[in-house]
């Protein structure tokens, strides 16, 4: 892993910079994994002000995660006294061990760096997710772990290749954009380490052709590219269906910037430039029939569906449909805020 990281740093121009053009982004909070009391503890740092090299952790939440989550009541204590590494779930302890060995001194972990019982803090931090992951020096992915009590490090006799479809982490909704936004990912699988960056893939078994991440790194402004991404993303699992759009907001932010499309044209998971074609979505053919999601999403958005979707239309159908007006209002920031009103006026044959 150290060799992969060093080689990427030295030779991969596409991996050297994240979304922050000046390279000056720093998350609101980071864990200093050296800790104020030595290697046995970590200090939560807020408002560092100066850029530092940090890693991010991509993992599945579990009961063990909930037990150590950051709350308003514990915020000051963790900033002054720190938190014992031994108090963390095994998965997190192993991630910290790996990062220390790689010489990375700070880490961002969602459950420990976002105040989980503050709606305001959660919204503000979720809106910066694209920058958090794209500017991380490395993302550690607990790819084979289904919960916090598992170890990143598994006993293994050989570097056996395991298909990506068997890795629990990659089926989660929030993880989709974490993988998509990260410029370097170190996957901990049951049998081996797998490296994915903006320029190459590598693994201990020597194979380098496998699907360990969504179609990452290349932003295409074609409507079909966004539709393909939504199709792939909509098959992911969510604990809370209300997270379905927030968990895509980081990618939408990148898309808006790269395609020179104002955020105001992002309409509940669709882009105004892609209408009316983007309205022709349906439940995926091979998906089980599910009741409509109990969210405030308008019925014309794919995000109102609880399962995987696909887009299917002909030029003739699109030409017969005209969008007369569309308006979406949010509580909070565009793209990230809660949808309070969504109105679409169209005309076409019945």
Secondary structure by P-SEA (a helix, b strand, c coil): caaaaaaaacccccccccccccccccccccccccccccccbbbbbccccbbbbbbbbbbbbcaaaaaacccccccccccccccccccccaaaaaaaaaaaaacccbbbbcccccccccaaaaaaaaaaaaaaaaacccccccccccccccccccccccccccccccccccccccaaaaaaaccbbbbbcccbbbbbccccccccccccccccccccccccccaaaaaaaaaaaaaccccccccccccaaaaaaaaaaaacccccccccccccccccccccccccccccccccccccccccccccccbbbbbbbcaaaaaaccccbbbbbbccccccccccbbbbbbbbcc
